[in-house]
């Protein structure tokens, strides 16, 4: 069975685009792509059964975007990867040397 964990739009100690901000969608998707890159750089590529992706979620004020880790509950390595991404997420961009335009 497939499940997912929300990881967030950016590292938790960093500011992020807010729903309702001008150009929110473009800013949020750029932040999420940068965050995906940082997660893969930090934890390595996803194992079989796991996948990092950007997910849109409905909200009273509009749609917001976050990085999630999809995982297969029957595949131990995918479960471990997802929970590691959630529990050990980098708190800042400090380790990321990639520009926000990537």
C-alpha positions in Angstrom: 0.0 0.0 0.0 1.2 3.5 -0.8 1.4 6.2 1.8 3.1 9.6 2.1 4.7 12.0 4.6 4.7 15.7 4.1 8.2 17.1 4.5 7.4 20.8 3.9 8.0 23.5 1.3 11.5 24.5 2.6 13.8 23.6 5.4 11.9 24.5 8.7 14.1 27.4 9.8 13.8 29.1 6.4 11.1 31.5 5.2 8.8 30.3 2.4 6.3 31.7 0.0 2.9 32.2 1.5 -0.4 31.5 -0.1 -1.8 34.8 -1.3 1.6 36.4 -2.0 2.1 37.8 -5.5 3.4 35.0 -7.8 3.0 32.5 -4.9 2.7 29.4 -7.2 6.0 30.2 -9.1 7.9 31.0 -5.9 6.6 28.0 -4.1 7.3 25.6 -6.9 10.9 27.0 -7.2 11.4 26.6 -3.4 10.0 23.0 -3.5 12.3 22.1 -6.4 15.3 23.4 -4.5 14.2 21.6 -1.4 13.9 18.3 -3.4 17.4 18.8 -4.6 18.7 19.4 -1.0 16.8 16.3 0.3 18.3 14.1 -2.4 21.8 15.5 -1.8 21.4 14.9 1.9 19.8 11.4 1.9 20.7 10.1 -1.5 18.4 8.9 -4.3 15.1 7.4 -3.3 15.2 3.6 -2.9 12.7 1.3 -4.6 9.2 2.1 -3.5 10.0 5.7 -2.4 9.6 8.9 -4.4 10.1 12.6 -3.5 7.7 14.9 -5.3 5.9 18.2 -5.1 2.2 17.9 -4.0 -0.5 20.5 -4.2 -3.0 20.7 -1.3 -6.3 22.6 -1.1 -6.6 25.3 1.6 -9.3 27.8 2.4 -7.0 30.6 1.0 -5.9 28.7 -2.1 -3.8 25.8 -3.1 -0.4 25.4 -1.4 2.6 23.2 -2.4 4.9 21.0 -0.3 7.5 18.3 -0.8 6.2 14.9 0.1 7.8 11.5 0.2 5.6 8.7 -1.2 6.5 5.3 0.0 5.3 1.7 -0.2 4.4 0.4 3.3 5.5 -3.1 2.4 9.0 -2.1 1.4 11.1 -1.5 4.5 13.8 0.6 2.7 11.2 3.0 1.3 9.5 3.4 4.7 12.9 4.0 6.4 13.8 6.6 3.7 10.5 8.5 4.1 10.8 8.6 7.9 14.4 9.7 7.7 13.5 12.5 5.4 10.9 13.7 7.8 12.9 13.2 11.0 16.3 14.4 9.8 15.3 17.2 7.3 18.0 19.9 7.1 16.8 22.9 9.0 18.4 25.5 6.7 19.6 26.0 3.2 23.2 26.2 4.5 24.3 22.9 3.0 22.8 23.7 -0.3 25.2 25.3 -2.8 22.7 25.4 -5.6 21.1 28.7 -6.5 17.4 29.2 -6.2 17.1 29.3 -10.0 18.1 25.6 -10.4 
